[in-house]
Amino acid sequence: MISSRRRLVVACVLLVLEAMAFALIVTESVTGAIAAVGLTCVSLWVHIVLHECGHLAVAKLLGLPVTAVRIAPFTGWRSEVWVRPAPAAAALPLRMVLFYLGGPMVNLCTAAVLGAAAALTNTAFTRVVLLGAALVGALLGVVNLIPGTSPRSDGRNLLRWLLAPTATRAALRAGHYQAEISRTVRTIIREEVGDHRLGDPVPDDNDPRLALAAFQERWSTGHTLSAADFVADAKRLAALARADRTDPMAAAAIGQVLTVQFGLWYLYGAVVNGSPVEHREVVEISELAELAFHVQPHMLSARVAMSLAHLLNQRPEQARSLLLDVRPGIDPPDLCNVAFLLSAIAECYLGNHADADALMRASGGDYQQLTQVVVAIRAADPAPHLFAPPTMAGT
């Protein structure tokens, strides 16, 4: 089977040959035909730059936060403009539609101007160059409007914001929430793995330190593989944590990471999506949290994990008691902020809304999506159930 990259190369070669033949017919000169085709190829680079500038200009005009710009044609890297809007931003679907239209529309407008200029010139060589550049710009604009399989396709994202703005906004919110979870997990791993406090590695490929670091590296950027692979990786880590030969410090670190990674998502699903956690999953989370807390009861990361397990078990008093002595300026800032927000959730379930508000202010607003989870719990009456009771078998 011919690879997609090879098919693209073959198609480009055929297009260049056809353009060469057309230019030779019009200019009646081999040198002129080669020069015309060469300038047309160069115009592709210009159109790519204009395409990304179109996205960038629209983002700036509409106030969309630009996180990165990469323009690298012919280097094997994809040229892109990254934006990271707030999920609650006003008129976000319209702004995102205009953002994804910005690049293709610049290409199409540029193609129209070049076509008009070609119609006004009397020189065959100039006409061929302008028509070739116009065709390249039009093709680039149209191709980018066609929905592709890549999650970064302009056409695909444009269609998502047009046809399913609510679901797309929810996916954006979930992406921001995952970024907050990843920050917390990175902090825990840096505390445990970064300073080499996990004991000696086991003498084979199941080194828990390497497995934990690989897990975080693989999944912190947004689940590049399937959810089934993610769960399978987590199960392998959990098995390592429970193994007798695993160093207790390494087992504790794994327990903390898995509890925070899954526990925060369970919390989000129960509050935002209205999907209480299954009792079996709550039991698994509790076992991992207890494994970590038994080894490191003094560590804030272990107390955060254990308090999260208590919240999922509907035990807000126990969750609050573990987080009474958070030490800002001494404990890692990200863990402090998460601890404040988990304490706020506990206070909401205990009916202490004023204390919950004070804790949310103390968190500093860095964890906006987790803060919104707290706000949703505070506003609900009654507060949402976080786990589903076990199903009783009939007698």
Steps between C-alpha positions, in 0.01 A plus 500: 500500500633844406529734798305826508825700504622319187168559325527870583851517353384325182204736466725804544742375234214444255362847565840657441536310171154607387575860596827480310320375190237774523761772555703370204196521275415854608849651515647292214831504687660227711679757714183700547301187589755393762510849649119524509460165672778586746330826595168319536661253740648787699152652521391195701730608783354852483145363512581285803641802681194706405273217616648496850510880510128494424436277801729714715338829395148373573612363838647837595195693376258276692706485818573127485810412709779386265727244665739423212565571133695265276558566130728232361407400143712240321666391826273210588334698781141618483452877487250602766366774722390373843231679699377409847175684572320482831205257475264759651605781263213701348390416144770233485344286219480800265851612586642152443317466167651830385841389625496178296366688197777761524775300331299354206327833431835678474612238246181532297509880503866499398417256217223733378735799497769303312242376247379854438859619457564219249203614293643853476850406385603464137820300560466123461770422759348729763152366430616140551675585827202692637250233393717227653532688828124567501427131444733398784336747737149388404590134542659563839193689619250241376699201627518651848122544504446129433451314832800271552577221739757700696370669818686811378315518168350844438199349326438244773519753781291749305227237456513404868449860616221552244301179555570412864612814686377379839680166479814666362503754782457214748795317340707818528408528868599136554832568328570788738408278793738228382774764479436584866516132594826464309649795691412331828635163388824660378542666838455167681742319270755781530474478878540121500708411194693819444695482823550121483313411819342185358758250620699258287347388168396139455755300297293462180292700252222558756682786669214691670684832475541467124145371459357795691706756309407337169131505594508871570704577187269297280171639618563852628471649151141396441441130451675438171376140499167343587329501838541122511879540476490760775306268732732211414805711590334599827423137587862402441611781731249396766627142484856628548390704802345191662794269424694387807838569340416865423667752726236657732595853395452411135169332578388811687588727207307279259202496736500880521524550124225252412270628774537860386481418127185289525349651814487851358341367181244303701421818689457692173281231349272485803455878531519627141369202305264366764664156494567377857800270538439127520556357848767260370705791365468689828634193681800481264574870548477461877740205501761693300460810717536298820813336358655843452374647827625206707857559376504883498228635731690825545530583127245744358480297178398189697246698703354653183459151353342365819264797534391454140418137575301610808301748288413233245386283792275787622710555812555879498597525867789257458607678180501837675695374800790388279542846342479731800872580514587583139819709502515754215858598427628167630290243316500510116263776376302274265436246775400780738246633250351154440489440876313828556243411234448147632452652846245739347311202356496338844367824654226516234381151594511597867291811429777750583471719190682799647801283578482352152507849347804593710683186389423569134649848540804350670559272198589807292293411194773301327283188477201656325327178390531334841372826649196475272439149633496645852265779387265244345492296822438813707212610277331158487215425738540232608871445438559234231575141598858413410463124489225254418406255777593138431232299330348241733442156356146365526421224743 
